[in-house]
Amino acid sequence: MKLNLSSLHWHASAFSLKLSIELEGRAIGLFGNSGAGKTTLIELIAGLRRPDAGAISLDQTVLSNTADGRFVPPELREVGYVPQDGALFPHLNVYANLVYGVGRCSRRNGVESTRTGKIPITLESIIERLDIAALLQRQVTHLSGGERQRVSLARALLASPRLLLLDEPLSSLDADHKDAVFPLLQRIRDDFGVPLVYVSHAPEDFFALCDRVAVLSEGRCLAAGAPAEIFAARPSIGYRLAANRFNAPE
Amino acid sequence: MDATIHITLFSLGVAALGTLLILPGGVALGWLLARKCWYGKALVETFVALPLVMPPVATGLILLKLLGRRGPLGPFLEAVGADIVFTWKAVVIAAAVMAIPLLVRNARVAFEEVPERLEQVARTLGAGPWRVFFTITLPLASRGLCAGVVLAFARALGEFGATAMVAGFIPGETVTLSLGIYHKVQLGRDTEAFLLLAISASLAFGAVILSELLLRKRRLAHNG
């Protein structure tokens, strides 16, 4: 998957995002402290916000380009989105949440999937791999944090996205739940072959999941590269941001 | 007794019809006010709230002038053969206009309470704006909307001032519970007035209880 963000510009009253990045890999990380612009960037890629200027393209598809007024609406982008709280529909049970978007993206555009996963995305395979068979008839308001995230991931996958945006999906989970959910992200990337854009402010997550990481700060991209380049070398910008966050010794 | 039953059924019918008349537009306007920014929004909001704060008789006078034969809509209404003023249709219109603020305001709050994040996620799952509205927004706002409908119905049921002005008092044609109570008291027929009062109070009490129950269930649902 190649994600190209070209001269992208978006601003609200107190915040402006301005960056150009080209990222290629099976899983791309977006790292930065609160207010860096990670969620805004995710929402721009998902089509939930319109950029003021610039272009966003995924592989050969232009999703948005202000130069020629092109803007693919979110329902036609085939870009899945899992926000921090999972955003399950509270009036539907787990099963109804899961099937809400089944096959819609790929059916709508008639586009063949370019995924390279070993396992096809079907209701059965997702339910089995994400271990949610026992939850199907439950009301979503009765799920634990980890269960909610598993259902949210499954629901997003079942819409057969070409790319899955994960906005800090583990940040609200305790350590045990996080340990249970994190391997599922690797499974989504490898077994189902769905490319990921993973947002986090925990550097250790990127080593286990991402090929490339972009470091954001105050709406700007400070650096991009392999996690080892970004976080391992002491003078690196990623290390400095992480050190600042966790008060680690310089 | 027959007259009392007739007045009660007429009032219920008029209030129901008036509420139905404003339901699609009121819900759509509530959604527009809750979800969109547009030019003139503050003006429309103020305009919609007017029947709530203006004396009902004044609203009735506006309707009378608007719908009367010599009013701005008069020639059009005459052309289509619609005689409105001092008929049951005027009672419906007066009830509808007086109920608009309660419906729109409740609809607006109900839509504002639906997290936009859920609608956004539904869009990324392949649902277009209409599907999102009917499968996510509307069901999640439904309790608040129902409470708004019940309150609007109760307001329409209790309407007096505007109705008296635009529909007058024509027995068997335009007399509602409110007009009936006033008329019976004027004639000194207190027993009949008290009977209509009891019916009015019971219907209003039931409507408010129902709307409170709906709103309470909504609060519980939102609090998980």
Interface residues (C-beta under 8 A of the other chain):
Chain A: E43 A46 G47 L48 P73 P74 E75 L76 R77 V79 G80 Y81 P83 D85 A87 F89 P90 H91 Y100 G101 R104 C105 R108 T141 R155 A156 A159 P161
Chain B: P115 R117 L118 Q120 V121 A122 R123 T124 L125 G126 A127 G128 T135 I136 P139 L140 A221 G224
